[in-house]
Structures are given as structure tokens and as C-alpha cells.
Amino acid sequence: MSNHLNYLKVVLLSELLLEANEDLKNSPQYKLGLKQQVSRTNMMLDRIVRSEYDSVYGVDPQMATNVLNKIDSLLNLIKSASIEDLIVIESIVKRYNKDKEKFRESEVVWFDKIN
């Protein structure tokens, strides 16, 4: 299953890059030469994301759906956060990484049942 979790990371990072590329479309730099390269990169990432997601989803649809929903929720929090919030979030993640068991004992995480 660890390979499948690694594929989920690929999906996550690829989605971040796709979104970041979309944000560049209105910039002057995009029009000066990035457009063609971004387009090629997006097509390549789309293929990777689709095939890897299908692979992960085929093994455990419920886990894949729940993990991607949690990742999407986290990404939306990060995208909408202020600079001050990002500093606090980074601090919380560092504290979590130092003592994961403590956090896991006190926090509840809910996954949805997918029908």
C-alpha cells in the first residue's frame, strides 16, 4: 500500500502544479514564453494524475477518495490563508512532526463512508 500512498503524493503535487500554472495565465511572464511550456507540462501532468489516481482508486476507492478530500481541504486552507496564518500553520505542523503520537491521541479524524 505504501506505493499507492506515494502515488497519492504525486497526484497532490501534480494538482498543486496544475493550479499554480493556471494562476500564471494572467501574468506578463506567462505571455512571454511560459505559455507553450506550461501547456505541455499540464498535458503531461494530466496524464500522470489520471493514470496514478485510477491505480490508487482501483485498490481502495474509499481510502483514495477520503485522502484526496482531506488533501483538497488542506490545500484550500493553505491557498486562502494569510501570511500570518501560514506562519502559524507551519509551526503547528512542526510541533505535530516532533510528537505525532501526542497529536494522534488528542485529535479525531473522520473519514466518510463512500457508497
The 8 nearest C-alpha neighbors of each residue, nearest first, counted from 0:
[[1, 3, 2, 4, 58, 5, 55, 59],
 [2, 0, 4, 3, 5, 6, 7, 55],
 [3, 1, 5, 4, 0, 6, 7, 55],
 [2, 4, 6, 0, 5, 1, 55, 7],
 [3, 5, 7, 1, 6, 2, 8, 0],
 [4, 6, 2, 8, 3, 7, 1, 9],
 [7, 5, 9, 3, 8, 4, 51, 10],
 [6, 8, 10, 4, 5, 9, 11, 3],
 [7, 9, 11, 5, 6, 10, 12, 4],
 [10, 8, 6, 12, 7, 11, 13, 5],
 [9, 11, 7, 48, 13, 8, 12, 14],
 [12, 10, 8, 14, 9, 13, 7, 15],
 [13, 11, 15, 9, 14, 10, 8, 16],
 [14, 12, 16, 10, 15, 11, 9, 44],
 [13, 15, 17, 11, 16, 12, 10, 18],
 [16, 14, 12, 18, 13, 17, 19, 11],
 [15, 17, 19, 13, 14, 18, 20, 12],
 [18, 16, 14, 20, 15, 19, 41, 13],
 [19, 17, 21, 15, 20, 16, 14, 22],
 [18, 20, 16, 22, 21, 17, 15, 23],
 [19, 21, 17, 23, 22, 18, 16, 37],
 [20, 22, 18, 19, 23, 24, 17, 16],
 [21, 23, 19, 20, 24, 18, 25, 26],
 [24, 22, 20, 26, 21, 25, 29, 19],
 [25, 23, 22, 21, 26, 29, 20, 30],
 [24, 26, 23, 27, 29, 22, 30, 21],
 [25, 27, 29, 23, 28, 24, 30, 22],
 [26, 28, 30, 29, 31, 25, 24, 23],
 [29, 27, 31, 26, 30, 33, 32, 23],
 [30, 28, 33, 26, 34, 27, 31, 24],
 [29, 31, 27, 28, 32, 34, 33, 26],
 [32, 30, 28, 29, 33, 27, 34, 26],
 [33, 31, 34, 30, 29, 35, 28, 36],
 [32, 34, 29, 36, 35, 37, 31, 30],
 [33, 35, 37, 29, 32, 36, 30, 38],
 [34, 36, 38, 37, 33, 39, 32, 40],
 [35, 37, 39, 33, 38, 34, 40, 32],
 [38, 36, 40, 34, 39, 35, 33, 41],
 [37, 39, 35, 41, 36, 40, 34, 42],
 [40, 38, 36, 42, 41, 37, 43, 35],
 [39, 41, 37, 43, 42, 38, 44, 36],
 [40, 42, 44, 38, 43, 39, 37, 45],
 [43, 41, 45, 39, 40, 44, 38, 46],
 [42, 44, 40, 46, 41, 45, 39, 47],
 [45, 43, 47, 41, 46, 42, 48, 13],
 [44, 46, 42, 48, 43, 47, 41, 49],
 [45, 47, 49, 43, 44, 48, 50, 42],
 [48, 46, 44, 50, 49, 45, 51, 43],
 [47, 49, 10, 45, 51, 46, 50, 52],
 [48, 50, 46, 52, 47, 51, 45, 53],
 [49, 51, 53, 47, 52, 48, 46, 54],
 [52, 50, 54, 48, 53, 49, 6, 47],
 [51, 53, 55, 49, 54, 50, 48, 56],
 [52, 54, 56, 50, 51, 55, 57, 49],
 [55, 53, 51, 57, 52, 56, 50, 58],
 [56, 54, 52, 57, 3, 58, 53, 51],
 [55, 57, 60, 53, 59, 63, 58, 54],
 [56, 58, 54, 55, 59, 53, 60, 52],
 [59, 57, 55, 56, 60, 54, 3, 63],
 [60, 58, 56, 62, 61, 57, 63, 55],
 [61, 59, 56, 63, 62, 64, 57, 58],
 [60, 62, 64, 63, 113, 59, 65, 112],
 [63, 61, 65, 59, 64, 60, 66, 56],
 [64, 62, 60, 66, 56, 61, 65, 67],
 [63, 65, 61, 67, 62, 66, 60, 68],
 [66, 64, 68, 62, 67, 63, 110, 61],
 [67, 65, 69, 63, 68, 64, 62, 70],
 [66, 68, 70, 64, 69, 65, 71, 63],
 [67, 69, 65, 71, 66, 70, 64, 72],
 [70, 68, 72, 66, 67, 71, 73, 65],
 [71, 69, 67, 73, 72, 68, 74, 66],
 [72, 70, 68, 74, 69, 73, 67, 75],
 [71, 73, 69, 75, 70, 74, 68, 76],
 [74, 72, 76, 70, 75, 71, 69, 77],
 [75, 73, 77, 71, 76, 72, 78, 70],
 [74, 76, 78, 72, 73, 77, 79, 71],
 [77, 75, 73, 74, 79, 78, 80, 72],
 [76, 78, 74, 80, 75, 79, 73, 85],
 [79, 77, 75, 76, 80, 74, 81, 73],
 [78, 80, 76, 77, 75, 81, 74, 84],
 [81, 79, 77, 84, 78, 76, 85, 82],
 [80, 82, 84, 83, 85, 79, 77, 78],
 [81, 83, 85, 84, 86, 80, 87, 79],
 [84, 82, 86, 81, 85, 87, 80, 88],
 [83, 85, 81, 87, 86, 82, 80, 88],
 [86, 84, 88, 82, 87, 83, 89, 80],
 [85, 87, 89, 83, 84, 88, 90, 82],
 [86, 88, 90, 84, 85, 89, 91, 83],
 [89, 87, 85, 91, 90, 86, 84, 92],
 [88, 90, 92, 86, 87, 91, 85, 93],
 [89, 91, 87, 93, 88, 92, 94, 86],
 [90, 92, 88, 94, 93, 89, 95, 87],
 [91, 93, 95, 89, 94, 90, 96, 88],
 [92, 94, 96, 90, 95, 91, 89, 97],
 [95, 93, 91, 97, 96, 92, 90, 98],
 [94, 96, 92, 99, 93, 98, 97, 91],
 [95, 97, 93, 94, 99, 98, 92, 91],
 [98, 96, 94, 95, 99, 93, 92, 100],
 [99, 97, 95, 100, 96, 101, 94, 102],
 [100, 98, 95, 102, 101, 96, 103, 97],
 [99, 101, 103, 102, 98, 104, 95, 105],
 [102, 100, 104, 99, 103, 98, 105, 95],
 [103, 101, 99, 105, 104, 100, 106, 95],
 [102, 104, 100, 106, 101, 105, 99, 107],
 [105, 103, 101, 102, 106, 100, 107, 99],
 [104, 106, 102, 103, 101, 107, 100, 108],
 [107, 105, 103, 102, 104, 108, 101, 100],
 [106, 108, 109, 105, 103, 104, 102, 110],
 [109, 107, 106, 110, 103, 69, 111, 105],
 [110, 108, 111, 107, 65, 112, 69, 106],
 [111, 109, 65, 112, 108, 66, 62, 69],
 [110, 112, 113, 65, 109, 61, 64, 62],
 [111, 113, 114, 110, 61, 65, 62, 64],
 [114, 112, 61, 111, 64, 60, 65, 62],
 [113, 112, 61, 111, 60, 64, 65, 62]]
